[in-house]
Amino acid sequence: MPEAGARFERAVILAVGSELLGSDRIDTNSLTITDALQQVGIETVWKAVVGDDAAALAAMFRRADRKSTRLNS
């Protein structure tokens, strides 16, 4: 875990919702978040979509934690 006040340079975006796994919805939120992060110099290194399943979500959080410099939920 980075020290308090550390600059974050890498981000992971997890889009959560079973509705995002079908073909009826497009995850536009992660595009907006990616753009905002880029504007402040933070690189998005990985994006994922996970359904409304507690075990799958927990696994994705563990994986995301290894890829980013900070994990916010």
CYANA upper distance limits for C-alpha pairs under 8 A (distance plus 0.5 A):
  1 MET  CA     69 THR  CA      7.75
  1 MET  CA     70 ARG  CA      7.52
  2 PRO  CA      6 ALA  CA      6.57
  2 PRO  CA     69 THR  CA      7.37
  2 PRO  CA     70 ARG  CA      7.75
  8 PHE  CA     42 ILE  CA      7.21
  8 PHE  CA     69 THR  CA      6.36
  8 PHE  CA     70 ARG  CA      7.35
  9 GLU  CA     41 GLY  CA      7.37
  9 GLU  CA     42 ILE  CA      5.07
  9 GLU  CA     43 GLU  CA      6.48
  9 GLU  CA     69 THR  CA      7.29
 10 ARG  CA     42 ILE  CA      6.02
 10 ARG  CA     43 GLU  CA      5.33
 10 ARG  CA     44 THR  CA      6.25
 10 ARG  CA     45 VAL  CA      6.70
 10 ARG  CA     67 LYS  CA      8.39
 10 ARG  CA     68 SER  CA      5.78
 10 ARG  CA     69 THR  CA      6.17
 10 ARG  CA     70 ARG  CA      8.37
 11 ALA  CA     42 ILE  CA      7.20
 11 ALA  CA     43 GLU  CA      6.52
 11 ALA  CA     44 THR  CA      5.12
 11 ALA  CA     45 VAL  CA      6.41
 11 ALA  CA     46 TRP  CA      7.70
 11 ALA  CA     67 LYS  CA      8.21
 11 ALA  CA     68 SER  CA      5.53
 11 ALA  CA     69 THR  CA      7.19
 11 ALA  CA     70 ARG  CA      7.64
 12 VAL  CA     44 THR  CA      6.28
 12 VAL  CA     45 VAL  CA      6.43
 12 VAL  CA     46 TRP  CA      5.46
 12 VAL  CA     47 LYS  CA      6.27
 12 VAL  CA     64 ALA  CA      6.61
 12 VAL  CA     67 LYS  CA      7.44
 12 VAL  CA     68 SER  CA      6.25
 12 VAL  CA     71 LEU  CA      8.45
 13 ILE  CA     30 SER  CA      7.14
 13 ILE  CA     44 THR  CA      7.88
 13 ILE  CA     46 TRP  CA      7.02
 13 ILE  CA     47 LYS  CA      5.28
 13 ILE  CA     48 ALA  CA      6.99
 14 LEU  CA     47 LYS  CA      6.38
 14 LEU  CA     48 ALA  CA      5.53
 14 LEU  CA     49 VAL  CA      6.28
 14 LEU  CA     50 VAL  CA      7.66
 14 LEU  CA     60 MET  CA      8.36
 14 LEU  CA     64 ALA  CA      8.50
 15 ALA  CA     20 LEU  CA      8.34
 15 ALA  CA     27 ASP  CA      7.87
 15 ALA  CA     30 SER  CA      7.48
 15 ALA  CA     47 LYS  CA      8.20
 15 ALA  CA     48 ALA  CA      6.67
 15 ALA  CA     49 VAL  CA      5.15
 15 ALA  CA     50 VAL  CA      6.86
 16 VAL  CA     20 LEU  CA      7.96
 16 VAL  CA     49 VAL  CA      6.34
 16 VAL  CA     50 VAL  CA      5.60
 16 VAL  CA     51 GLY  CA      6.28
 16 VAL  CA     52 ASP  CA      7.23
 16 VAL  CA     57 LEU  CA      8.43
 17 GLY  CA     21 LEU  CA      7.92
 17 GLY  CA     49 VAL  CA      8.00
 17 GLY  CA     50 VAL  CA      6.78
 17 GLY  CA     51 GLY  CA      5.13
 17 GLY  CA     52 ASP  CA      5.73
 18 SER  CA     22 GLY  CA      8.01
 18 SER  CA     50 VAL  CA      7.36
 18 SER  CA     51 GLY  CA      4.34
 18 SER  CA     52 ASP  CA      5.69
 19 GLU  CA     24 ASP  CA      8.18
 19 GLU  CA     25 ARG  CA      7.15
 19 GLU  CA     51 GLY  CA      7.91
 20 LEU  CA     24 ASP  CA      8.20
 20 LEU  CA     25 ARG  CA      6.01
 20 LEU  CA     26 ILE  CA      7.09
 20 LEU  CA     27 ASP  CA      7.05
 20 LEU  CA     49 VAL  CA      7.51
 20 LEU  CA     50 VAL  CA      8.48
 20 LEU  CA     51 GLY  CA      7.88
 21 LEU  CA     25 ARG  CA      8.38
 21 LEU  CA     49 VAL  CA      7.56
 21 LEU  CA     50 VAL  CA      7.93
 21 LEU  CA     51 GLY  CA      7.24
 27 ASP  CA     31 LEU  CA      7.96
 28 THR  CA     32 THR  CA      7.02
 29 ASN  CA     33 ILE  CA      6.67
 30 SER  CA     34 THR  CA      6.41
 30 SER  CA     47 LYS  CA      8.38
 31 LEU  CA     35 ASP  CA      6.72
 32 THR  CA     36 ALA  CA      6.78
 33 ILE  CA     37 LEU  CA      6.62
 34 THR  CA     38 GLN  CA      6.64
 34 THR  CA     43 GLU  CA      8.47
 34 THR  CA     44 THR  CA      6.81
 35 ASP  CA     39 GLN  CA      6.81
 36 ALA  CA     40 VAL  CA      7.34
 37 LEU  CA     41 GLY  CA      6.87
 37 LEU  CA     42 ILE  CA      5.51
 37 LEU  CA     43 GLU  CA      7.29
 37 LEU  CA     44 THR  CA      7.89
 38 GLN  CA     42 ILE  CA      5.69
 38 GLN  CA     43 GLU  CA      6.49
 38 GLN  CA     44 THR  CA      8.16
 45 VAL  CA     67 LYS  CA      7.95
 45 VAL  CA     68 SER  CA      8.06
 46 TRP  CA     67 LYS  CA      8.13
 50 VAL  CA     56 ALA  CA      7.40
 50 VAL  CA     57 LEU  CA      6.81
 50 VAL  CA     60 MET  CA      8.06
 51 GLY  CA     56 ALA  CA      7.95
 51 GLY  CA     57 LEU  CA      7.87
 52 ASP  CA     57 LEU  CA      7.90
 53 ASP  CA     57 LEU  CA      6.51
 54 ALA  CA     58 ALA  CA      6.59
 55 ALA  CA     59 ALA  CA      6.76
 56 ALA  CA     60 MET  CA      6.72
 57 LEU  CA     61 PHE  CA      6.71
 58 ALA  CA     62 ARG  CA      6.84
 59 ALA  CA     63 ARG  CA      6.78
 60 MET  CA     64 ALA  CA      6.43
 61 PHE  CA     65 ASP  CA      6.50
 62 ARG  CA     66 ARG  CA      7.25
 63 ARG  CA     67 LYS  CA      7.30
 64 ALA  CA     68 SER  CA      6.77
 64 ALA  CA     71 LEU  CA      7.97
 65 ASP  CA     69 THR  CA      8.12
 65 ASP  CA     70 ARG  CA      7.65
 65 ASP  CA     71 LEU  CA      6.40
